[in-house]
């Protein structure tokens, strides 16, 4: 419960610090190239593509826009929480400081030429995130509500990140 409160507090702090990077309106699977905010709102993936990327069913969006949450059901029947955030003007260095401050383990990585990191909650093997940075940060969190390590939340978060970057032709 304390981790959930910390995660909500973290999201609220990020929203307050970096407001202005989202918009309302409906999402289409691929936005027109003229839209300069491809990552804004709840990202470029429709719910069906999001669900297919990580093999879940029953996608239901919980919130929007700057930090977006969904709930879904994994193949074993357990509930999964999924969070997407795009923070314009954010940096990977800042995300590393935040992870350190809240006690998350990190592992640096490169995804399609973008520097990034995995976030791991040492108290919850069912929670994992992937963040990549360029002119801001994009993050996908996946959390198995039963706190189990299966299905693999890090693999699911990476699948979502790859799908997001692929929409932009990367």
C-alpha positions in Angstrom: 0.0 0.0 0.0 2.8 2.4 0.8 4.4 1.7 -2.6 1.0 2.5 -4.3 0.8 5.8 -2.4 4.4 6.6 -3.3 3.7 5.8 -6.9 0.6 8.1 -6.9 2.6 10.8 -5.2 5.4 10.4 -7.7 3.0 10.7 -10.6 1.4 13.8 -9.0 4.8 15.4 -8.6 5.7 14.7 -12.1 2.4 16.1 -13.4 2.7 19.2 -11.4 6.4 19.8 -12.5 5.9 19.0 -16.1 2.3 20.0 -16.9 1.4 21.1 -20.4 2.5 18.0 -22.2 -0.9 16.5 -22.9 -4.1 17.1 -24.7 -7.6 15.6 -24.7 -9.5 14.0 -27.6 -9.7 10.5 -28.9 -6.7 8.4 -29.8 -6.1 6.8 -33.2 -3.7 4.0 -33.7 -1.3 6.2 -35.7 -1.7 9.9 -35.6 -1.1 12.0 -38.7 2.6 13.1 -39.2 1.5 16.7 -38.8 0.7 16.1 -35.1 3.9 17.2 -33.2 2.8 15.5 -30.0 2.7 11.9 -31.0 3.4 10.8 -27.5 1.0 13.2 -25.8 -2.1 12.2 -24.0 -2.2 8.5 -23.5 0.3 7.8 -26.3 0.0 6.5 -29.8 -1.4 3.0 -29.1 -5.1 2.2 -29.2 -6.3 -0.1 -26.4 -6.5 -3.1 -28.7 -2.9 -2.8 -29.8 -1.8 -2.2 -26.2 -3.6 -5.4 -25.1 -2.1 -7.4 -27.9 1.4 -6.2 -27.2 1.3 -7.8 -23.7 -1.3 -10.5 -24.1 -4.1 -9.3 -21.9 -7.8 -8.9 -22.2 -10.5 -6.7 -20.9 -8.6 -3.4 -21.2 -10.3 -0.5 -19.3 -8.8 2.9 -19.2 -8.8 4.4 -15.7 -7.4 7.9 -16.1 -6.0 10.4 -18.6 -4.2 12.4 -20.0 -0.6 13.1 -18.8 -0.3 9.9 -16.7 -2.7 7.3 -18.1 -3.8 4.1 -16.3 -5.5 1.0 -17.5 -6.5 -2.3 -15.8 -6.6 -5.6 -17.7 -6.7 -9.3 -17.1 -3.7 -11.5 -17.8 -4.0 -14.9 -19.4 -4.0 -16.6 -15.9 -6.9 -14.5 -14.8 -5.1 -12.0 -12.6 -5.5 -8.3 -12.7 -2.8 -6.1 -14.3 -2.3 -2.4 -13.8 -0.7 -0.5 -16.8 0.6 3.1 -16.7 1.9 5.3 -19.5 3.5 8.7 -19.0 5.1 11.0 -21.5 6.9 13.9 -19.8 8.2 16.6 -22.2 11.4 18.2 -21.1 12.1 15.4 -18.6 15.5 13.7 -18.5 16.8 10.3 -17.8 19.1 11.7 -15.1 16.1 13.1 -13.3 14.3 9.8 -13.6 17.3 8.0 -12.1 17.3 10.4 -9.1 13.6 9.8 -8.6 14.1 6.0 -8.7 16.9 6.3 -6.2 14.9 8.5 -3.9 12.0 6.0 -3.8 14.2 3.0 -3.5 13.7 1.4 -6.9 16.4 -0.6 -8.5 17.4 0.5 -12.0 19.1 -1.2 -14.9 20.3 1.1 -17.7 19.5 0.0 -21.2 19.3 1.2 -24.8 16.0 0.7 -26.8 16.1 1.5 -30.5 19.0 4.0 -30.0 17.4 5.7 -27.0 19.0 5.7 -23.5 16.7 4.3 -20.9 16.3 2.2 -17.8 14.2 -0.5 -16.2 12.6 0.4 -12.8 12.2 -2.5 -10.4 10.4 -2.3 -7.0 12.5 -4.5 -4.7 9.4 -5.1 -2.6 7.1 -6.1 -5.5 8.5 -8.7 -8.1 5.3 -8.1 -10.1 6.0 -4.5 -10.8 8.4 -3.2 -13.5 8.7 -0.2 -15.8 10.7 0.9 -18.8 11.6 4.5 -19.4 13.4 5.9 -22.5 14.5 9.5 -23.0 15.1 11.8 -25.9 13.4 15.2 -25.8 11.5 14.1 -22.7 10.8 10.7 -21.2 8.3 7.9 -22.1 7.5 5.4 -19.4 5.4 2.2 -19.3 4.7 0.6 -15.9 3.2 -2.9 -15.6 2.1 -4.3 -12.3 0.6 -7.7 -11.5 -1.8 -7.0 -8.7 -1.1 -10.4 -7.1 2.6 -9.2 -6.9 3.7 -12.4 -8.7 6.7 -12.4 -11.0 4.6 -14.1 -13.8 3.6 -13.0 -16.3 6.8 -11.1 -16.6 6.0 -7.4 -16.1 9.4 -6.2 -17.4 8.9 -8.1 -20.7 5.4 -6.6 -20.9 6.7 -3.1 -20.3 9.4 -3.5 -22.9 6.8 -4.8 -25.4 4.7 -1.7 -24.9 7.8 0.5 -25.3 8.8 -1.2 -28.5 5.3 -0.9 -29.9 5.2 2.8 -28.9 8.5 3.5 -30.6 7.5 1.5 -33.7 4.5 3.8 -34.2 7.0 6.7 -34.7 8.8 4.6 -37.3 11.8 3.9 -35.1 
